[in-house]
Amino acid sequence: MDARCRPACRSPNPVRRAASWSMASLSGQQAAAVEPLIAGFWQQGREQTRHAHALFWTRMADDGLLDPGLDLEWLIDTTTILDAAETYLLITRLMRWDLDTYQDWLATTAARLARVAEGIA
């Protein structure tokens, strides 16, 4: 793993941990293009990311922390894409953002998409 990622991987902040894994996944993404076994693991990672988002947002909804009119499946799909390793790699290269800027953007965007009630997030 890239030495720049190690401190973030141990962070108590889940967004920082996710972003650090995204940074480390660049070589995995490149390897997946030519190695079927790695491609399978890469796909499993994507599916597990979506599952984690589904659990998180469903529990938020069940606890009454989201707008009841919110389309939960749309929120899960959208935040899964935003939190994907490929998105992290694209946005940090395109916008030249550092990890902190990406984390702030991701947290703000997720809260806005979820229409979290004021004072909860």
N, CA, C and O atoms as CSV, one atom per row, in Angstrom:
chain,resi,resn,atom,element,x,y,z
A,1,MET,N,N,0.840,-1.169,0.000
A,1,MET,CA,C,0.000,0.000,0.000
A,1,MET,C,C,0.884,1.229,0.000
A,1,MET,O,O,1.939,1.247,0.633
A,2,ASP,N,N,0.457,2.241,-0.701
A,2,ASP,CA,C,1.173,3.500,-0.781
A,2,ASP,C,C,1.326,4.076,0.625
A,2,ASP,O,O,0.365,4.092,1.394
A,3,ALA,N,N,2.519,4.546,0.965
A,3,ALA,CA,C,2.795,5.079,2.299
A,3,ALA,C,C,1.892,6.259,2.636
A,3,ALA,O,O,1.601,6.486,3.810
A,4,ARG,N,N,1.442,7.012,1.644
A,4,ARG,CA,C,0.549,8.148,1.889
A,4,ARG,C,C,-0.799,7.688,2.415
A,4,ARG,O,O,-1.506,8.463,3.060
A,5,CYS,N,N,-1.163,6.461,2.156
A,5,CYS,CA,C,-2.478,5.957,2.554
A,5,CYS,C,C,-2.488,5.408,3.969
A,5,CYS,O,O,-3.546,5.380,4.597
A,6,ARG,N,N,-1.372,4.979,4.486
A,6,ARG,CA,C,-1.340,4.267,5.763
A,6,ARG,C,C,-1.970,5.023,6.914
A,6,ARG,O,O,-2.794,4.439,7.619
A,7,PRO,N,N,-1.632,6.302,7.156
A,7,PRO,CA,C,-2.270,6.990,8.280
A,7,PRO,C,C,-3.785,7.081,8.135
A,7,PRO,O,O,-4.509,6.930,9.119
A,8,ALA,N,N,-4.259,7.321,6.948
A,8,ALA,CA,C,-5.707,7.452,6.731
A,8,ALA,C,C,-6.419,6.125,6.924
A,8,ALA,O,O,-7.574,6.104,7.349
A,9,CYS,N,N,-5.753,5.016,6.620
A,9,CYS,CA,C,-6.380,3.698,6.772
A,9,CYS,C,C,-6.706,3.396,8.229
A,9,CYS,O,O,-7.625,2.631,8.520
A,10,ARG,N,N,-5.947,3.999,9.142
A,10,ARG,CA,C,-6.184,3.780,10.565
A,10,ARG,C,C,-7.055,4.867,11.183
A,10,ARG,O,O,-7.291,4.858,12.391
A,11,SER,N,N,-7.522,5.778,10.388
A,11,SER,CA,C,-8.308,6.908,10.874
A,11,SER,C,C,-9.656,6.438,11.421
A,11,SER,O,O,-10.261,5.511,10.882
A,12,PRO,N,N,-10.129,7.090,12.509
A,12,PRO,CA,C,-11.476,6.764,12.993
A,12,PRO,C,C,-12.565,7.320,12.076
A,12,PRO,O,O,-13.733,6.953,12.204
A,13,ASN,N,N,-12.186,8.205,11.152
A,13,ASN,CA,C,-13.138,8.813,10.228
A,13,ASN,C,C,-13.416,7.850,9.081
A,13,ASN,O,O,-12.500,7.528,8.325
A,14,PRO,N,N,-14.669,7.374,8.926
A,14,PRO,CA,C,-14.961,6.391,7.869
A,14,PRO,C,C,-14.757,6.932,6.459
A,14,PRO,O,O,-14.394,6.175,5.559
A,15,VAL,N,N,-14.982,8.219,6.252
A,15,VAL,CA,C,-14.769,8.792,4.919
A,15,VAL,C,C,-13.281,8.790,4.594
A,15,VAL,O,O,-12.893,8.478,3.468
A,16,ARG,N,N,-12.444,9.137,5.574
A,16,ARG,CA,C,-10.991,9.132,5.361
A,16,ARG,C,C,-10.510,7.715,5.055
A,16,ARG,O,O,-9.672,7.519,4.174
A,17,ARG,N,N,-11.043,6.721,5.785
A,17,ARG,CA,C,-10.643,5.328,5.521
A,17,ARG,C,C,-11.051,4.913,4.113
A,17,ARG,O,O,-10.263,4.304,3.389
A,18,ALA,N,N,-12.277,5.239,3.724
A,18,ALA,CA,C,-12.749,4.869,2.382
A,18,ALA,C,C,-11.894,5.521,1.310
A,18,ALA,O,O,-11.533,4.883,0.322
A,19,ALA,N,N,-11.572,6.784,1.504
A,19,ALA,CA,C,-10.751,7.485,0.515
A,19,ALA,C,C,-9.363,6.886,0.430
A,19,ALA,O,O,-8.783,6.807,-0.653
A,20,SER,N,N,-8.822,6.460,1.573
A,20,SER,CA,C,-7.484,5.870,1.546
A,20,SER,C,C,-7.492,4.548,0.793
A,20,SER,O,O,-6.550,4.238,0.064
A,21,TRP,N,N,-8.548,3.774,0.968
A,21,TRP,CA,C,-8.641,2.523,0.211
A,21,TRP,C,C,-8.804,2.811,-1.273
A,21,TRP,O,O,-8.310,2.062,-2.115
A,22,SER,N,N,-9.494,3.891,-1.588
A,22,SER,CA,C,-9.642,4.277,-2.986
A,22,SER,C,C,-8.296,4.610,-3.593
A,22,SER,O,O,-8.012,4.236,-4.731
A,23,MET,N,N,-7.455,5.323,-2.828
A,23,MET,CA,C,-6.114,5.656,-3.317
A,23,MET,C,C,-5.311,4.385,-3.575
A,23,MET,O,O,-4.624,4.262,-4.589
A,24,ALA,N,N,-5.410,3.451,-2.646
A,24,ALA,CA,C,-4.643,2.222,-2.769
A,24,ALA,C,C,-5.152,1.334,-3.890
A,24,ALA,O,O,-4.438,0.447,-4.359
A,25,SER,N,N,-6.376,1.568,-4.318
A,25,SER,CA,C,-6.985,0.676,-5.301
A,25,SER,C,C,-6.578,0.958,-6.738
A,25,SER,O,O,-6.923,0.187,-7.634
A,26,LEU,N,N,-5.855,2.043,-6.981
A,26,LEU,CA,C,-5.454,2.356,-8.350
A,26,LEU,C,C,-4.719,1.198,-8.989
A,26,LEU,O,O,-5.041,0.817,-10.114
A,27,SER,N,N,-3.738,0.626,-8.301
A,27,SER,CA,C,-2.998,-0.482,-8.891
A,27,SER,C,C,-3.901,-1.693,-9.070
A,27,SER,O,O,-3.737,-2.450,-10.027
A,28,GLY,N,N,-4.851,-1.887,-8.163
A,28,GLY,CA,C,-5.805,-2.981,-8.300
A,28,GLY,C,C,-6.694,-2.801,-9.511
A,28,GLY,O,O,-6.999,-3.765,-10.213
A,29,GLN,N,N,-7.107,-1.577,-9.756
A,29,GLN,CA,C,-7.942,-1.287,-10.921
A,29,GLN,C,C,-7.171,-1.585,-12.204
A,29,GLN,O,O,-7.715,-2.180,-13.134
A,30,GLN,N,N,-5.933,-1.181,-12.253
A,30,GLN,CA,C,-5.125,-1.424,-13.446
A,30,GLN,C,C,-4.895,-2.916,-13.647
A,30,GLN,O,O,-4.949,-3.409,-14.774
A,31,ALA,N,N,-4.637,-3.635,-12.555
A,31,ALA,CA,C,-4.406,-5.073,-12.658
A,31,ALA,C,C,-5.670,-5.810,-13.077
A,31,ALA,O,O,-5.603,-6.803,-13.801
A,32,ALA,N,N,-6.830,-5.321,-12.620
A,32,ALA,CA,C,-8.097,-5.982,-12.953
A,32,ALA,C,C,-8.357,-5.982,-14.450
A,32,ALA,O,O,-9.067,-6.850,-14.960
A,33,ALA,N,N,-7.791,-5.020,-15.151
A,33,ALA,CA,C,-8.010,-4.940,-16.593
A,33,ALA,C,C,-7.380,-6.105,-17.337
A,33,ALA,O,O,-7.806,-6.425,-18.447
A,34,VAL,N,N,-6.383,-6.743,-16.757
A,34,VAL,CA,C,-5.682,-7.822,-17.465
A,34,VAL,C,C,-5.730,-9.167,-16.740
A,34,VAL,O,O,-5.361,-10.187,-17.321
A,35,GLU,N,N,-6.170,-9.189,-15.503
A,35,GLU,CA,C,-6.170,-10.430,-14.723
A,35,GLU,C,C,-7.579,-10.749,-14.238
A,35,GLU,O,O,-8.114,-10.024,-13.399
A,36,PRO,N,N,-8.194,-11.818,-14.746
A,36,PRO,CA,C,-9.578,-12.144,-14.387
A,36,PRO,C,C,-9.801,-12.340,-12.880
A,36,PRO,O,O,-10.839,-11.929,-12.361
A,37,LEU,N,N,-8.865,-12.947,-12.183
A,37,LEU,CA,C,-9.035,-13.162,-10.753
A,37,LEU,C,C,-9.110,-11.826,-10.011
A,37,LEU,O,O,-9.958,-11.637,-9.139
A,38,ILE,N,N,-8.226,-10.915,-10.360
A,38,ILE,CA,C,-8.242,-9.593,-9.738
A,38,ILE,C,C,-9.518,-8.852,-10.133
A,38,ILE,O,O,-10.109,-8.149,-9.313
A,39,ALA,N,N,-9.935,-9.004,-11.361
A,39,ALA,CA,C,-11.180,-8.368,-11.803
A,39,ALA,C,C,-12.362,-8.854,-10.965
A,39,ALA,O,O,-13.251,-8.073,-10.627
A,40,GLY,N,N,-12.368,-10.134,-10.634
A,40,GLY,CA,C,-13.433,-10.683,-9.789
A,40,GLY,C,C,-13.432,-10.068,-8.401
A,40,GLY,O,O,-14.484,-9.728,-7.860
A,41,PHE,N,N,-12.246,-9.927,-7.831
A,41,PHE,CA,C,-12.134,-9.293,-6.514
A,41,PHE,C,C,-12.531,-7.819,-6.578
A,41,PHE,O,O,-13.165,-7.296,-5.663
A,42,TRP,N,N,-12.151,-7.165,-7.663
A,42,TRP,CA,C,-12.499,-5.755,-7.857
A,42,TRP,C,C,-14.018,-5.605,-7.871
A,42,TRP,O,O,-14.562,-4.698,-7.242
A,43,GLN,N,N,-14.695,-6.492,-8.589
A,43,GLN,CA,C,-16.158,-6.446,-8.658
A,43,GLN,C,C,-16.779,-6.740,-7.291
A,43,GLN,O,O,-17.761,-6.105,-6.906
A,44,GLN,N,N,-16.217,-7.688,-6.566
A,44,GLN,CA,C,-16.715,-7.969,-5.214
A,44,GLN,C,C,-16.603,-6.737,-4.328
A,44,GLN,O,O,-17.494,-6.453,-3.528
A,45,GLY,N,N,-15.503,-6.009,-4.476
A,45,GLY,CA,C,-15.318,-4.773,-3.714
A,45,GLY,C,C,-16.398,-3.761,-4.036
A,45,GLY,O,O,-16.925,-3.103,-3.139
A,46,ARG,N,N,-16.727,-3.633,-5.306
A,46,ARG,CA,C,-17.806,-2.712,-5.707
A,46,ARG,C,C,-19.135,-3.129,-5.079
A,46,ARG,O,O,-19.883,-2.296,-4.566
A,47,GLU,N,N,-19.415,-4.427,-5.129
A,47,GLU,CA,C,-20.672,-4.930,-4.571
A,47,GLU,C,C,-20.720,-4.743,-3.059
A,47,GLU,O,O,-21.772,-4.415,-2.511
A,48,GLN,N,N,-19.606,-4.943,-2.389
A,48,GLN,CA,C,-19.565,-4.751,-0.937
A,48,GLN,C,C,-19.722,-3.275,-0.576
A,48,GLN,O,O,-20.319,-2.939,0.447
A,49,THR,N,N,-19.186,-2.403,-1.416
A,49,THR,CA,C,-19.356,-0.970,-1.181
A,49,THR,C,C,-20.840,-0.615,-1.265
A,49,THR,O,O,-21.352,0.125,-0.425
A,50,ARG,N,N,-21.526,-1.140,-2.274
A,50,ARG,CA,C,-22.956,-0.850,-2.388
A,50,ARG,C,C,-23.724,-1.429,-1.205
A,50,ARG,O,O,-24.642,-0.791,-0.691
A,51,HIS,N,N,-23.358,-2.620,-0.776
A,51,HIS,CA,C,-24.013,-3.244,0.376
A,51,HIS,C,C,-23.828,-2.378,1.631
A,51,HIS,O,O,-24.768,-2.196,2.404
A,52,ALA,N,N,-22.618,-1.848,1.828
A,52,ALA,CA,C,-22.358,-0.984,2.988
A,52,ALA,C,C,-23.223,0.273,2.922
A,52,ALA,O,O,-23.763,0.713,3.937
A,53,HIS,N,N,-23.352,0.848,1.727
A,53,HIS,CA,C,-24.207,2.029,1.575
A,53,HIS,C,C,-25.667,1.672,1.835
A,53,HIS,O,O,-26.393,2.441,2.465
A,54,ALA,N,N,-26.090,0.529,1.360
A,54,ALA,CA,C,-27.478,0.109,1.584
A,54,ALA,C,C,-27.758,-0.043,3.082
A,54,ALA,O,O,-28.794,0.409,3.570
A,55,LEU,N,N,-26.840,-0.676,3.804
A,55,LEU,CA,C,-27.028,-0.821,5.252
A,55,LEU,C,C,-27.063,0.531,5.950
A,55,LEU,O,O,-27.939,0.788,6.776
A,56,PHE,N,N,-26.119,1.385,5.620
A,56,PHE,CA,C,-26.022,2.697,6.273
A,56,PHE,C,C,-27.285,3.523,6.055
A,56,PHE,O,O,-27.896,3.995,7.014
A,57,TRP,N,N,-27.677,3.697,4.788
A,57,TRP,CA,C,-28.817,4.565,4.495
A,57,TRP,C,C,-30.138,3.959,4.956
A,57,TRP,O,O,-31.036,4.685,5.382
A,58,THR,N,N,-30.265,2.635,4.874
A,58,THR,CA,C,-31.488,1.986,5.348
A,58,THR,C,C,-31.645,2.177,6.852
A,58,THR,O,O,-32.742,2.443,7.342
A,59,ARG,N,N,-30.543,2.039,7.577
A,59,ARG,CA,C,-30.611,2.246,9.029
A,59,ARG,C,C,-30.903,3.714,9.362
A,59,ARG,O,O,-31.642,4.004,10.302
A,60,MET,N,N,-30.325,4.630,8.594
A,60,MET,CA,C,-30.638,6.051,8.801
A,60,MET,C,C,-32.135,6.291,8.602
A,60,MET,O,O,-32.769,6.998,9.385
A,61,ALA,N,N,-32.691,5.696,7.545
A,61,ALA,CA,C,-34.126,5.857,7.270
A,61,ALA,C,C,-34.962,5.211,8.372
A,61,ALA,O,O,-35.936,5.796,8.845
A,62,ASP,N,N,-34.576,4.004,8.776
A,62,ASP,CA,C,-35.319,3.308,9.832
A,62,ASP,C,C,-35.320,4.077,11.145
A,62,ASP,O,O,-36.280,4.003,11.912
A,63,ASP,N,N,-34.248,4.813,11.402
A,63,ASP,CA,C,-34.142,5.606,12.629
A,63,ASP,C,C,-34.810,6.973,12.510
A,63,ASP,O,O,-34.758,7.778,13.439
A,64,GLY,N,N,-35.439,7.232,11.360
A,64,GLY,CA,C,-36.147,8.481,11.157
A,64,GLY,C,C,-35.238,9.676,10.914
A,64,GLY,O,O,-35.639,10.816,11.146
A,65,LEU,N,N,-34.026,9.427,10.452
A,65,LEU,CA,C,-33.055,10.496,10.256
A,65,LEU,C,C,-33.031,11.042,8.834
A,65,LEU,O,O,-32.286,11.976,8.537
A,66,LEU,N,N,-33.836,10.467,7.965
A,66,LEU,CA,C,-33.918,10.934,6.578
A,66,LEU,C,C,-35.329,11.400,6.273
A,66,LEU,O,O,-36.293,10.993,6.921
A,67,ASP,N,N,-35.426,12.245,5.294
A,67,ASP,CA,C,-36.726,12.709,4.811
A,67,ASP,C,C,-37.517,11.480,4.361
A,67,ASP,O,O,-37.032,10.714,3.528
A,68,PRO,N,N,-38.721,11.279,4.893
A,68,PRO,CA,C,-39.492,10.080,4.531
A,68,PRO,C,C,-39.839,9.993,3.046
A,68,PRO,O,O,-40.117,8.904,2.545
A,69,GLY,N,N,-39.826,11.118,2.335
A,69,GLY,CA,C,-40.143,11.113,0.914
A,69,GLY,C,C,-38.949,10.819,0.023
A,69,GLY,O,O,-39.078,10.781,-1.200
A,70,LEU,N,N,-37.804,10.615,0.622
A,70,LEU,CA,C,-36.577,10.377,-0.135
A,70,LEU,C,C,-36.604,9.012,-0.818
A,70,LEU,O,O,-37.047,8.028,-0.225
A,71,ASP,N,N,-36.137,8.952,-2.049
A,71,ASP,CA,C,-36.022,7.697,-2.790
A,71,ASP,C,C,-34.762,6.988,-2.298
A,71,ASP,O,O,-33.654,7.315,-2.723
A,72,LEU,N,N,-34.935,6.025,-1.410
A,72,LEU,CA,C,-33.812,5.359,-0.752
A,72,LEU,C,C,-32.921,4.599,-1.738
A,72,LEU,O,O,-31.697,4.651,-1.620
A,73,GLU,N,N,-33.502,3.910,-2.690
A,73,GLU,CA,C,-32.690,3.171,-3.678
A,73,GLU,C,C,-31.832,4.124,-4.507
A,73,GLU,O,O,-30.672,3.830,-4.795
A,74,TRP,N,N,-32.401,5.255,-4.884
A,74,TRP,CA,C,-31.643,6.254,-5.636
A,74,TRP,C,C,-30.479,6.774,-4.798
A,74,TRP,O,O,-29.364,6.915,-5.300
A,75,LEU,N,N,-30.738,7.058,-3.520
A,75,LEU,CA,C,-29.691,7.549,-2.631
A,75,LEU,C,C,-28.568,6.521,-2.486
A,75,LEU,O,O,-27.390,6.877,-2.529
A,76,ILE,N,N,-28.926,5.265,-2.316
A,76,ILE,CA,C,-27.926,4.198,-2.193
A,76,ILE,C,C,-27.092,4.105,-3.464
A,76,ILE,O,O,-25.864,4.069,-3.398
A,77,ASP,N,N,-27.744,4.066,-4.613
A,77,ASP,CA,C,-27.015,3.972,-5.882
A,77,ASP,C,C,-26.101,5.174,-6.098
A,77,ASP,O,O,-24.943,5.023,-6.486
A,78,THR,N,N,-26.632,6.361,-5.845
A,78,THR,CA,C,-25.875,7.583,-6.106
A,78,THR,C,C,-24.670,7.715,-5.189
A,78,THR,O,O,-23.577,8.043,-5.649
A,79,THR,N,N,-24.855,7.464,-3.903
A,79,THR,CA,C,-23.724,7.591,-2.982
A,79,THR,C,C,-22.705,6.481,-3.187
A,79,THR,O,O,-21.518,6.672,-2.922
A,80,THR,N,N,-23.156,5.333,-3.653
A,80,THR,CA,C,-22.209,4.262,-3.976
A,80,THR,C,C,-21.283,4.704,-5.104
A,80,THR,O,O,-20.074,4.477,-5.048
A,81,ILE,N,N,-21.848,5.329,-6.118
A,81,ILE,CA,C,-21.034,5.820,-7.238
A,81,ILE,C,C,-20.090,6.924,-6.775
A,81,ILE,O,O,-18.921,6.948,-7.161
A,82,LEU,N,N,-20.596,7.838,-5.947
A,82,LEU,CA,C,-19.757,8.938,-5.465
A,82,LEU,C,C,-18.592,8.437,-4.614
A,82,LEU,O,O,-17.514,9.032,-4.611
A,83,ASP,N,N,-18.817,7.347,-3.897
A,83,ASP,CA,C,-17.809,6.809,-2.982
A,83,ASP,C,C,-16.921,5.753,-3.642
A,83,ASP,O,O,-16.061,5.170,-2.981
A,84,ALA,N,N,-17.118,5.505,-4.922
A,84,ALA,CA,C,-16.350,4.479,-5.624
A,84,ALA,C,C,-14.893,4.890,-5.805
A,84,ALA,O,O,-14.577,6.075,-5.919
A,85,ALA,N,N,-14.027,3.907,-5.829
A,85,ALA,CA,C,-12.600,4.165,-6.035
A,85,ALA,C,C,-12.362,4.917,-7.335
A,85,ALA,O,O,-11.530,5.823,-7.389
A,86,GLU,N,N,-13.086,4.545,-8.375
A,86,GLU,CA,C,-12.911,5.201,-9.664
A,86,GLU,C,C,-13.271,6.686,-9.589
A,86,GLU,O,O,-12.618,7.522,-10.215
A,87,THR,N,N,-14.318,7.010,-8.815
A,87,THR,CA,C,-14.720,8.399,-8.666
A,87,THR,C,C,-13.654,9.186,-7.920
A,87,THR,O,O,-13.322,10.311,-8.294
A,88,TYR,N,N,-13.121,8.585,-6.861
A,88,TYR,CA,C,-12.052,9.251,-6.105
A,88,TYR,C,C,-10.865,9.550,-7.024
A,88,TYR,O,O,-10.339,10.663,-7.033
A,89,LEU,N,N,-10.456,8.549,-7.788
A,89,LEU,CA,C,-9.301,8.734,-8.666
A,89,LEU,C,C,-9.567,9.817,-9.707
A,89,LEU,O,O,-8.702,10.651,-9.974
A,90,LEU,N,N,-10.745,9.806,-10.287
A,90,LEU,CA,C,-11.090,10.804,-11.294
A,90,LEU,C,C,-11.127,12.212,-10.704
A,90,LEU,O,O,-10.515,13.131,-11.247
A,91,ILE,N,N,-11.832,12.377,-9.611
A,91,ILE,CA,C,-12.037,13.719,-9.076
A,91,ILE,C,C,-10.743,14.311,-8.520
A,91,ILE,O,O,-10.515,15.514,-8.649
A,92,THR,N,N,-9.904,13.497,-7.912
A,92,THR,CA,C,-8.660,14.050,-7.375
A,92,THR,C,C,-7.689,14.413,-8.486
A,92,THR,O,O,-6.882,15.330,-8.329
A,93,ARG,N,N,-7.756,13.715,-9.590
A,93,ARG,CA,C,-6.898,14.069,-10.729
A,93,ARG,C,C,-7.470,15.263,-11.493
A,93,ARG,O,O,-6.751,16.210,-11.813
A,94,LEU,N,N,-8.752,15.207,-11.778
A,94,LEU,CA,C,-9.394,16.255,-12.572
A,94,LEU,C,C,-9.410,17.595,-11.838
A,94,LEU,O,O,-9.093,18.633,-12.419
A,95,MET,N,N,-9.780,17.564,-10.566
A,95,MET,CA,C,-9.907,18.795,-9.784
A,95,MET,C,C,-8.628,19.120,-9.007
A,95,MET,O,O,-8.506,20.199,-8.427
A,96,ARG,N,N,-7.686,18.187,-8.999
A,96,ARG,CA,C,-6.436,18.344,-8.239
A,96,ARG,C,C,-6.698,18.545,-6.747
A,96,ARG,O,O,-6.038,19.349,-6.087
A,97,TRP,N,N,-7.670,17.801,-6.234
A,97,TRP,CA,C,-8.018,17.883,-4.821
A,97,TRP,C,C,-7.123,16.973,-4.008
A,97,TRP,O,O,-6.692,15.924,-4.487
A,98,ASP,N,N,-6.842,17.376,-2.769
A,98,ASP,CA,C,-6.156,16.491,-1.847
A,98,ASP,C,C,-7.217,15.665,-1.103
A,98,ASP,O,O,-8.418,15.838,-1.314
A,99,LEU,N,N,-6.756,14.784,-0.248
A,99,LEU,CA,C,-7.666,13.878,0.452
A,99,LEU,C,C,-8.671,14.636,1.316
A,99,LEU,O,O,-9.852,14.289,1.333
A,100,ASP,N,N,-8.224,15.656,2.026
A,100,ASP,CA,C,-9.133,16.413,2.889
A,100,ASP,C,C,-10.239,17.103,2.087
A,100,ASP,O,O,-11.397,17.105,2.502
A,101,THR,N,N,-9.887,17.679,0.955
A,101,THR,CA,C,-10.878,18.344,0.111
A,101,THR,C,C,-11.889,17.334,-0.407
A,101,THR,O,O,-13.090,17.606,-0.418
A,102,TYR,N,N,-11.410,16.167,-0.836
A,102,TYR,CA,C,-12.313,15.117,-1.305
A,102,TYR,C,C,-13.259,14.675,-0.189
A,102,TYR,O,O,-14.461,14.527,-0.415
A,103,GLN,N,N,-12.723,14.465,1.007
A,103,GLN,CA,C,-13.554,14.030,2.133
A,103,GLN,C,C,-14.634,15.053,2.450
A,103,GLN,O,O,-15.794,14.699,2.662
A,104,ASP,N,N,-14.248,16.323,2.480
A,104,ASP,CA,C,-15.222,17.375,2.761
A,104,ASP,C,C,-16.319,17.391,1.701
A,104,ASP,O,O,-17.502,17.499,2.024
A,105,TRP,N,N,-15.922,17.285,0.440
A,105,TRP,CA,C,-16.890,17.267,-0.657
A,105,TRP,C,C,-17.828,16.066,-0.536
A,105,TRP,O,O,-19.041,16.199,-0.699
A,106,LEU,N,N,-17.260,14.898,-0.250
A,106,LEU,CA,C,-18.066,13.688,-0.162
A,106,LEU,C,C,-19.079,13.780,0.980
A,106,LEU,O,O,-20.244,13.426,0.802
A,107,ALA,N,N,-18.648,14.248,2.139
A,107,ALA,CA,C,-19.558,14.381,3.283
A,107,ALA,C,C,-20.654,15.408,2.999
A,107,ALA,O,O,-21.825,15.162,3.287
A,108,THR,N,N,-20.279,16.550,2.438
A,108,THR,CA,C,-21.259,17.589,2.121
A,108,THR,C,C,-22.249,17.107,1.073
A,108,THR,O,O,-23.453,17.330,1.203
A,109,THR,N,N,-21.753,16.455,0.050
A,109,THR,CA,C,-22.612,15.971,-1.029
A,109,THR,C,C,-23.583,14.913,-0.529
A,109,THR,O,O,-24.768,14.950,-0.863
A,110,ALA,N,N,-23.091,13.971,0.270
A,110,ALA,CA,C,-23.974,12.927,0.804
A,110,ALA,C,C,-25.063,13.537,1.679
A,110,ALA,O,O,-26.222,13.132,1.589
A,111,ALA,N,N,-24.710,14.500,2.520
A,111,ALA,CA,C,-25.708,15.138,3.387
A,111,ALA,C,C,-26.745,15.885,2.557
A,111,ALA,O,O,-27.936,15.835,2.862
A,112,ARG,N,N,-26.305,16.568,1.525
A,112,ARG,CA,C,-27.257,17.297,0.674
A,112,ARG,C,C,-28.168,16.347,-0.081
A,112,ARG,O,O,-29.368,16.594,-0.207
A,113,LEU,N,N,-27.602,15.269,-0.581
A,113,LEU,CA,C,-28.424,14.291,-1.299
A,113,LEU,C,C,-29.452,13.642,-0.377
A,113,LEU,O,O,-30.582,13.363,-0.779
A,114,ALA,N,N,-29.042,13.413,0.850
A,114,ALA,CA,C,-29.923,12.738,1.818
A,114,ALA,C,C,-30.930,13.693,2.426
A,114,ALA,O,O,-31.879,13.262,3.080
A,115,ARG,N,N,-30.729,15.002,2.213
A,115,ARG,CA,C,-31.593,15.998,2.817
A,115,ARG,C,C,-31.727,15.739,4.313
A,115,ARG,O,O,-32.825,15.734,4.869
A,116,VAL,N,N,-30.582,15.525,4.942
A,116,VAL,CA,C,-30.556,15.252,6.369
A,116,VAL,C,C,-31.121,16.459,7.113
A,116,VAL,O,O,-30.810,17.607,6.797
A,117,ALA,N,N,-31.947,16.176,8.094
A,117,ALA,CA,C,-32.559,17.254,8.863
A,117,ALA,C,C,-31.488,18.075,9.570
A,117,ALA,O,O,-30.491,17.533,10.046
A,118,GLU,N,N,-31.701,19.369,9.635
A,118,GLU,CA,C,-30.735,20.262,10.270
A,118,GLU,C,C,-30.501,19.851,11.717
A,118,GLU,O,O,-31.439,19.548,12.454
A,119,GLY,N,N,-29.243,19.849,12.104
A,119,GLY,CA,C,-28.875,19.508,13.477
A,119,GLY,C,C,-28.605,18.033,13.674
A,119,GLY,O,O,-28.112,17.646,14.734
A,120,ILE,N,N,-28.908,17.191,12.694
A,120,ILE,CA,C,-28.656,15.752,12.832
A,120,ILE,C,C,-27.285,15.399,12.317
A,120,ILE,O,O,-26.562,14.628,12.949
A,121,ALA,N,N,-26.908,15.959,11.163
A,121,ALA,CA,C,-25.636,15.592,10.542
A,121,ALA,C,C,-24.489,16.330,11.177
A,121,ALA,O,O,-23.339,16.145,10.778
